[in-house]
Amino acid sequence: MSLDERRAAIVAATLPLLPEHGANVTTKQIATAAGIAEGTVFRAFKDKQELLTTCLEVAMRADAEVDQITRIPTSTPLTERLAEATDAVSGYLDRLWSLMQTMHRSGFDPRREHEAEGSRKGPREQMQRVSTAIAELLAPEADSLRLTPDLTARLLLGLVFTNRMQGKGFGDEADDAAEPAQLVEVFLHGALNSTGGRKK
């Protein structure tokens, strides 16, 4: 097994441990999960800090979500396309924020570590990839849009981001968030119902 393959295997074994243990996960736990000797961890990574930083870089990747969005047929109705894309992005944000919060509570600052590793690609780059994929979903309706597909995609992502945001002032329960289809309906048709009044 090459060094890169060994590193990838250790990261894959570590990631499932992070939601429960955060930065407090031990190299012994990691070695057990990976089925290797504890010393092998330090032959692949200079220290646990580097391993955790690499794990976060992998966790931030939106490869699966981008792939899911690009596979959505543009022949389906726009509302369905955007609802499926919104669902994919919502899952990505929920997963990422949950992990970040766990890491932060355990004393590891993901943002500081990311800034220290300037060459690594973080959430901003991943969201740009997602935005591009959503813009391609909007392309068939380009002539009907008030704005360009690229800008429309960014505005939709802003709404998705706020909808999934957790913390003070935004609600901590999943029930506080709009469903993907509801969010897309508001995005495409506005906040007012068809009568322009309150729903009873």
C-alpha positions in Angstrom: 0.0 0.0 0.0 1.4 3.4 -1.0 1.7 6.3 1.4 -1.2 8.1 -0.2 -3.4 5.0 0.0 -2.4 4.5 3.6 -3.3 8.1 4.4 -6.6 7.8 2.6 -7.4 4.6 4.6 -6.6 6.2 7.9 -8.8 9.2 7.1 -11.7 7.0 6.0 -11.4 5.2 9.4 -11.2 8.4 11.3 -14.1 10.3 9.8 -16.8 8.1 11.4 -15.2 8.7 14.8 -15.3 12.5 14.7 -19.1 13.1 15.1 -18.9 11.4 18.5 -15.4 12.2 19.8 -14.4 15.3 17.8 -10.8 16.4 18.3 -10.6 14.2 21.5 -10.5 11.0 19.4 -7.3 9.2 20.3 -4.8 7.7 17.9 -5.4 4.4 19.6 -9.1 4.6 18.6 -8.1 5.6 15.1 -5.6 2.7 14.8 -8.2 0.2 16.0 -10.8 1.5 13.5 -8.2 1.3 10.7 -7.0 -2.1 11.7 -3.4 -0.9 12.0 -0.7 -0.4 14.7 -0.9 3.0 16.4 2.6 3.8 15.2 1.5 3.5 11.6 -0.7 6.6 12.1 2.4 8.7 12.8 4.3 7.2 9.8 1.5 8.5 7.6 0.9 11.8 9.3 3.4 14.0 11.2 0.9 14.4 14.1 -2.8 14.1 15.0 -3.3 17.8 14.1 -2.4 17.1 10.5 -4.6 14.0 10.4 -7.6 16.0 11.8 -7.0 18.8 9.3 -6.9 16.4 6.4 -10.1 14.7 7.7 -11.9 18.1 7.6 -10.6 18.8 4.2 -12.1 15.5 3.0 -15.4 16.1 4.9 -15.8 19.5 3.2 -15.7 18.0 -0.3 -19.0 18.3 -2.0 -18.2 15.6 -4.7 -21.2 13.5 -3.9 -23.6 16.5 -3.9 -22.2 18.0 -7.1 -22.5 14.6 -8.8 -26.1 14.2 -7.5 -27.0 17.7 -8.9 -25.3 17.1 -12.3 -27.3 13.9 -12.7 -30.7 15.6 -12.3 -32.3 15.6 -15.8 -32.9 19.0 -17.2 -36.0 17.6 -18.8 -37.9 17.4 -15.5 -39.9 20.5 -14.3 -37.7 23.3 -12.9 -39.4 23.1 -9.5 -38.5 19.4 -9.2 -34.9 20.0 -10.4 -34.3 22.8 -7.8 -36.0 20.9 -5.0 -33.7 17.9 -5.5 -30.7 20.2 -5.7 -31.8 22.1 -2.6 -32.2 18.8 -0.7 -28.6 17.8 -1.7 -27.2 21.1 -0.6 -29.1 21.1 2.7 -27.7 17.7 3.5 -24.2 18.9 2.8 -24.6 21.9 5.0 -26.2 20.0 7.9 -23.4 17.4 7.8 -20.7 20.0 7.6 -22.0 22.3 10.4 -22.6 19.4 12.7 -19.1 18.2 12.3 -17.7 21.7 12.7 -19.6 22.3 15.9 -18.4 19.0 17.4 -14.8 19.8 16.5 -15.1 23.3 17.9 -16.6 22.1 21.2 -13.7 19.7 21.6 -11.2 22.5 21.2 -10.3 22.3 17.5 -10.9 25.4 15.5 -11.6 24.3 11.9 -11.5 27.8 10.6 -8.1 28.6 12.1 -6.7 25.3 10.8 -8.0 26.0 7.4 -6.5 29.4 7.3 -3.2 28.0 8.3 -3.4 25.6 5.3 -4.0 28.2 2.7 -3.6 25.8 -0.2 -6.4 23.6 0.9 -9.9 24.0 -0.6 -12.6 24.8 2.0 -16.3 25.3 2.0 -16.2 28.5 -0.2 -14.6 26.6 -3.1 -17.0 23.7 -2.6 -20.0 25.9 -2.7 -18.7 27.5 -5.9 -18.7 24.1 -7.4 -22.3 23.5 -6.2 -23.4 26.9 -7.5 -22.0 26.1 -11.0 -23.9 22.8 -11.0 -27.1 24.5 -10.1 -26.6 27.2 -12.7 -26.4 24.4 -15.3 -29.8 23.1 -14.0 -31.2 26.6 -14.6 -29.6 27.0 -18.1 -32.6 25.7 -20.1 -34.8 28.5 -18.5 -32.2 31.2 -19.1 -34.5 33.2 -21.3 -37.2 33.2 -18.6 -35.0 34.2 -15.7 -34.8 37.8 -14.6 -31.1 37.3 -13.8 -28.3 35.1 -15.3 -28.3 31.4 -14.3 -25.1 32.0 -12.3 -26.5 34.8 -10.2 -29.8 33.0 -9.8 -28.0 29.9 -8.5 -26.0 32.0 -6.0 -29.2 33.7 -4.7 -30.8 30.3 -4.3 -27.8 29.0 -2.3 -28.0 32.0 -0.1 -31.6 31.1 0.8 -30.7 27.5 1.3 -27.8 28.5 3.6 -30.0 30.7 5.7 -32.7 28.1 5.9 -30.3 25.5 7.3 -28.3 27.9 9.5 -28.2 26.8 13.1 -27.6 28.7 16.2 -29.0 31.6 18.2 -31.8 33.5 16.3 -32.2 30.8 13.7 -33.6 27.9 15.7 -31.9 24.7 16.7 -34.6 22.2 15.5 -34.9 20.7 12.1 -38.6 21.5 12.2 -37.7 25.2 12.1 -36.4 24.9 8.5 -38.5 24.9 5.3 -38.6 21.7 3.3 -36.8 21.9 -0.1 -40.0 22.1 -2.1 -41.3 24.9 0.1 -38.1 26.8 -0.2 -38.1 26.5 -4.0 -41.7 27.6 -4.2 -40.9 30.8 -2.2 -37.8 31.3 -4.3 -39.6 31.1 -7.6 -42.9 32.6 -6.8 -42.4 34.8 -3.7 -43.5 34.7 -0.1 -47.2 35.6 -0.7 -49.8 33.0 -1.4 -51.9 33.1 -4.5 -54.5 35.4 -2.8 -51.9 37.8 -1.5 -53.2 37.4 2.0 -52.6 35.2 5.0 -53.2 31.5 4.9 -55.9 30.4 7.3 
